[in-house]
Amino acid sequence: MARKLILIAAVAVALTACSSQSGPHLSPGQRDELAPTRAEPSVLQFFIDSGAAPQSDITSRPGAVVNGIVATNVVARMLYLTESTYFLSPSRIVSVGSEVARASDLIEQVPGLQSSKGRPKGKPALTPDQAAAAVVVQALCDAGYLDGRSFGAPTKGGMIQASAAVDAWVLAHGADPLAPGVTTTVATEKQRILNFIQLPLPSPSAD
């Protein structure tokens, strides 16, 4: 009898451990929003920090940006919707909204932030730190400051591959300005995006 109770207790502990590792049981709709809701402030932050965002748009929405950091509130969401149609940089290659889709593709490779369909086929699991580095490099490529082909993209403005080359570039250029004429560094931008990626998960709710 004692042996049976020990076995039951061991199974219960194992199930508890699995449950804690998998995180809250979010609905499919919530799962599908995990990456986009982290990508939007990340790209908006890059748009602002790279000096491309119209300052008048920012000042017209008090509370959207606090001490230089994009807030996670309704006002910031409205600011993003305003900026989403702008080009990411003067090179006029990719829009802010299109960049969010690319950032989402990278962020959803982080375990726990995958969509309801799971991690995209053939894509590696990324740590939040790796995903943040990839989002920064992807944005720099799409803004015209880097060549995506150096990071596994099929074309200069294509989708890069999160890799050791990306991590090494961010580490080597951490002290460099994010874009010409700005004070925010590559390392600072990576940390800001990492903070968005690591936002708490929402509370479980039914779809």
C-alpha positions as CSV (number, residue, x, y, z in Angstrom):
1,M,0.0,0.0,0.0
2,A,2.8,2.4,1.0
3,R,4.6,1.6,-2.3
4,K,1.4,2.4,-4.3
5,L,1.0,5.8,-2.5
6,I,4.6,6.7,-3.3
7,L,4.0,5.8,-6.9
8,I,0.9,8.0,-7.1
9,A,2.8,10.9,-5.4
10,A,5.6,10.6,-7.9
11,V,3.2,10.7,-10.8
12,A,1.5,13.8,-9.3
13,V,4.8,15.6,-9.0
14,A,5.7,14.8,-12.5
15,L,2.4,16.1,-13.9
16,T,2.8,19.2,-11.8
17,A,6.2,19.8,-13.2
18,C,5.0,19.3,-16.8
19,S,2.2,21.7,-16.2
20,S,4.4,24.4,-14.8
21,Q,6.9,24.1,-17.7
22,S,4.2,24.4,-20.3
23,G,2.8,27.5,-18.8
24,P,-0.9,28.6,-18.4
25,H,-3.4,26.8,-20.6
26,L,-4.2,29.7,-22.9
27,S,-6.9,29.6,-25.5
28,P,-5.9,29.3,-29.2
29,G,-6.8,32.9,-29.7
30,Q,-4.6,34.0,-26.9
31,R,-1.7,31.9,-28.2
32,D,-2.0,33.4,-31.6
33,E,-1.7,36.9,-30.1
34,L,1.4,36.2,-28.0
35,A,4.0,37.0,-30.6
36,P,2.2,39.9,-32.3
37,T,1.5,41.7,-29.0
38,R,5.3,41.6,-28.3
39,A,6.3,42.4,-31.8
40,E,4.2,45.6,-32.0
41,P,5.9,47.5,-29.2
42,S,9.3,46.1,-30.2
43,V,9.0,47.5,-33.8
44,L,7.5,50.7,-32.6
45,Q,10.4,51.1,-30.2
46,F,12.8,50.6,-33.0
47,F,10.9,53.0,-35.2
48,I,11.2,55.7,-32.5
49,D,14.8,54.9,-31.4
50,S,16.1,54.9,-35.0
51,G,14.8,58.5,-35.4
52,A,12.3,57.7,-38.1
53,A,9.0,58.2,-36.1
54,P,7.4,61.7,-36.5
55,Q,8.0,63.4,-33.1
56,S,4.6,65.2,-33.5
57,D,2.8,61.8,-33.5
58,I,4.6,60.8,-30.2
59,T,3.8,64.0,-28.4
60,S,0.2,63.9,-29.6
61,R,-0.4,60.8,-27.5
62,P,0.9,61.5,-24.0
63,G,1.6,58.3,-22.1
64,A,2.4,56.2,-25.1
65,V,6.1,56.6,-24.5
66,V,7.4,57.0,-21.0
67,N,11.0,58.0,-20.4
68,G,11.8,56.9,-24.0
69,I,10.2,53.5,-23.6
70,V,7.0,52.4,-25.4
71,A,4.3,51.7,-22.8
72,T,2.1,48.7,-22.9
73,N,-1.3,50.4,-22.8
74,V,-4.1,51.5,-25.0
75,V,-2.5,54.8,-25.9
76,A,0.6,53.1,-27.1
77,R,-1.5,50.7,-29.1
78,M,-3.2,53.7,-30.8
79,L,0.2,55.2,-31.5
80,Y,1.3,51.9,-33.1
81,L,-1.8,51.9,-35.3
82,T,-1.0,55.4,-36.5
83,E,2.6,54.5,-37.3
84,S,1.9,51.1,-38.8
85,T,1.5,52.6,-42.3
86,Y,4.8,54.6,-42.2
87,F,7.9,53.2,-43.8
88,L,10.4,51.8,-41.2
89,S,13.1,54.2,-42.5
90,P,13.8,56.9,-45.1
91,S,14.8,54.1,-47.5
92,R,11.1,53.3,-47.9
93,I,11.6,49.5,-48.1
94,V,9.3,48.0,-45.5
95,S,6.4,49.5,-43.5
96,V,6.2,49.4,-39.7
97,G,3.2,47.0,-40.0
98,S,5.0,44.6,-42.3
99,E,8.0,44.6,-39.9
100,V,5.7,43.6,-37.1
101,A,4.8,40.5,-39.1
102,R,8.5,39.6,-39.5
103,A,9.2,40.2,-35.9
104,S,6.3,38.0,-34.9
105,D,7.8,35.2,-37.0
106,L,11.0,35.4,-35.0
107,I,9.4,35.8,-31.6
108,E,7.0,32.9,-32.0
109,Q,10.1,30.6,-32.2
110,V,10.5,31.2,-28.4
111,P,9.0,28.3,-26.4
112,G,6.0,29.6,-24.6
113,L,5.3,32.2,-27.2
114,Q,4.3,29.9,-30.1
115,S,1.0,30.2,-31.8
116,S,-1.7,27.7,-31.5
117,K,-0.2,25.9,-34.5
118,G,3.1,25.4,-32.7
119,R,6.6,26.4,-33.8
120,P,6.8,27.0,-37.5
121,K,8.1,23.9,-39.3
122,G,11.9,23.8,-39.7
123,K,12.4,26.7,-37.4
124,P,14.7,26.3,-34.4
125,A,13.7,27.1,-30.8
126,L,15.1,30.5,-29.7
127,T,15.8,31.9,-26.3
128,P,14.3,35.3,-25.6
129,D,17.8,36.8,-25.9
130,Q,18.4,35.2,-29.4
131,A,15.0,36.4,-30.6
132,A,15.6,39.9,-29.4
133,A,18.9,40.0,-31.3
134,A,17.2,38.7,-34.4
135,V,14.4,41.3,-34.2
136,V,17.0,44.1,-34.0
137,V,19.1,42.7,-36.9
138,Q,15.9,42.1,-39.0
139,A,14.8,45.6,-38.5
140,L,18.2,47.0,-39.3
141,C,18.2,45.0,-42.6
142,D,14.7,46.1,-43.4
143,A,15.5,49.7,-42.7
144,G,18.4,49.5,-45.2
145,Y,21.3,49.7,-42.7
146,L,22.4,46.1,-43.1
147,D,22.4,43.5,-45.8
148,G,20.2,40.6,-44.9
149,R,22.2,38.2,-47.0
150,S,24.9,38.4,-44.4
151,F,22.4,36.7,-42.0
152,G,21.0,34.0,-44.1
153,A,18.3,36.0,-46.0
154,P,17.9,35.0,-49.7
155,T,17.9,38.6,-50.8
156,K,19.2,41.9,-49.3
157,G,15.8,42.7,-47.8
158,G,14.6,39.1,-47.2
159,M,13.9,37.3,-43.9
160,I,17.0,36.6,-42.0
161,Q,17.8,33.4,-40.0
162,A,18.3,33.6,-36.3
163,S,21.9,32.3,-35.9
164,A,25.3,32.6,-34.3
165,A,26.1,35.2,-36.9
166,V,23.3,37.4,-35.7
167,D,24.3,37.0,-32.0
168,A,27.9,37.7,-32.9
169,W,27.1,40.9,-34.9
170,V,24.9,42.3,-32.1
171,L,27.6,41.6,-29.5
172,A,30.4,43.1,-31.6
173,H,28.3,46.2,-32.5
174,G,26.6,46.7,-29.1
175,A,28.1,50.1,-28.5
176,D,27.3,51.4,-32.0
177,P,24.4,53.8,-32.6
178,L,21.3,52.0,-33.7
179,A,21.1,54.3,-36.8
180,P,23.0,57.4,-38.0
181,G,22.5,60.4,-35.8
182,V,20.8,58.7,-32.8
183,T,22.1,58.1,-29.3
184,T,20.4,54.7,-28.6
185,T,22.9,51.9,-29.1
186,V,22.4,48.4,-30.6
187,A,22.8,46.8,-27.1
188,T,20.2,49.2,-25.6
189,E,17.7,48.4,-28.3
190,K,18.2,44.7,-27.9
191,Q,17.6,45.0,-24.2
192,R,14.4,47.0,-24.7
193,I,13.1,44.5,-27.2
194,L,14.0,41.6,-24.8
195,N,11.9,43.3,-22.1
196,F,8.9,43.3,-24.5
197,I,9.5,39.6,-25.4
198,Q,9.6,38.7,-21.7
199,L,6.3,40.4,-20.8
200,P,4.1,38.3,-18.5
201,L,1.8,35.8,-20.2
202,P,-1.9,36.7,-20.1
203,S,-4.3,35.0,-17.7
204,P,-6.0,32.0,-19.2
205,S,-9.5,32.6,-20.6
206,A,-11.9,30.8,-22.9
207,D,-12.1,31.8,-26.6
